[in-house]
Amino acid sequence: MRITYLPFEFLINRRPLSVQANPKRLQQWKNFVRSEAQNVWQGNSPIQDANLQLTLVYLCGDSPPDIDNIIKPIQDALVGLVFEDDSLISDVDGHRRFLSEPIKKKNLPFLLQQGFLNAQECVYVKVSESQPLEKYL
C-alpha cells in the first residue's frame, strides 16, 4: 500500500533537546516540534497501518547531544499527527554532522541543503515507508 503523502519531511530550525532534559523543557520542545510538523503535514489523519522509517539528520555546532537521545522526543512529538502510534516505526536512521564539516550538498534533499545554507543548528526529519531489510544492509 502506497501512502500518497509520504515521504513527509520538515526542518526543525533549532538545537534539539535530549530525552534527558528537564521534563518541562522537554515537553516545550515536543510541542515546538509538533507545531513545526503541523505546518507542513498534508495528511487528513495520522497513518494507522504501515511500517515506517524515521530518518533524522542533526546539523550541529559545538558540544551536541548524543544522536540517540534526540530521536525519541522528536518521534513522540509526531504521534497522533503523522502516525497513530510510534509502534509503527520499524526503522530509525539517526545522523549527526557538524556544520563545520565539508559536505557535498548537491545530492541532499532540498530541506537539508537549506539547513546547511542557514548555517545554524537544525534537525532534518523524514518519515517514509520502510523498505525491505536487504535494502538497508
N, C-alpha and C positions, 0 to 999 in steps of 0.2 A: 504494500500500500504506500503510495507516494503522497506525502503531506505537502500541499502546494505552497505553504508559507514557510517551508524550510528549504535551505538553511536560514536561520534567523541570526542576525548579528547586530551588535551595537558596541559602542565605545564608552567606557566609564572614564571620564576625564578627571580622575582624582586618584591619589595614592590609596591603595586598598588597605582595609583593616584585617588583621589576623583573627582567626576564630578565638584566639586567646585574649582579645581586647576586653576592656571594661564592658560589661553587659549592656549598659545604657548606650554607650558609644557604638557598640556593635549593632544594636537594633537601629540606631540612626543611620548607620552605614547600609544596612539591608534595605531600609526604607528608601534611601537615596538610589541604590542600585535598581530597586523595583521601579521607581519613578522614571529613571533613565530608560529602562526596558519598555515601560508603558508608552513612552514617546514614539517608539518605532514598531511595537508589536502589531501585526496585521491580522492575527487570528481572532476569530469570533469567540473562542473559548479555549481553555487550556487543552493541550494534547493529552489524550486519555489512554491511547493504546498504541504504543510504539516503543521500539528500543532506540534510545537517543544517545548521542555523543555530545559531551560538553567540552569545548576547547577554549582555553584561556591563554592569552599571551600578555604577560605583565611587563611593560616597559618601565624600568625603574632607574632611580638615581642611587644615591649612597644608602647603605645600611637598610636594604629592603627586607620585608618579612619573608619568611620561607614560602615558597610557591604552594606547598601542600596545605599551608594554614590559611590561604586566602580563597581556596576553592569552595569550601563548604558554605561560608556566608553568602557568596555570590549565587551558588546553586540554590540555597534556601530562599533567597530573595525572588527567584523565578517560579517557585512553587505556587500553583493556583493562578498564575498568569500565563506562562509559556507551557508548562507541563503540570498535569494534575498532581503528581507526586514525584519526589526525587528518586523513587524506586524505578522510574522509567529510564534513568540514566544508567546505561550499560557500560559506557566507555568515557573516560576522562583523560584529556591531554592538557597538561599544565606546562607552560614555558615561561621562563624569566630571562629577559635580555636587558642589559644595561644600555641606557640611551647613549652612553659614550662609546659603545662598541660600533665598529664599522659593520653595517648590514646592507646587503643588496636588497633594496626596497622594491625593485621593478616588478617582481613576481608575487609580491604580497597582496592580500586583499586591500581594496581601496581604504577602508576604515583604519586598517593597521598602518598603512602608509601615512594617513593623516595623523595618527598618533605619533609617528616619528617626526613628521614635519612640525608638529606643535612643540616638540622637544620638552614635554612635561610628562611626569609620571601618569600612566593610564593603564587600563586593562581592556584588551580586545576580547569580546565574548562572542562565541558562536555556538549555536545549538543546531545540530543536524541529525539526520538519521544514522544510526550505527551501520557500519559496514561489516561484511563477513570477517571473521577473525584473521584469516590469512592475509587480508589487505593491510593489517596493522603490523604484521610480523615480517 
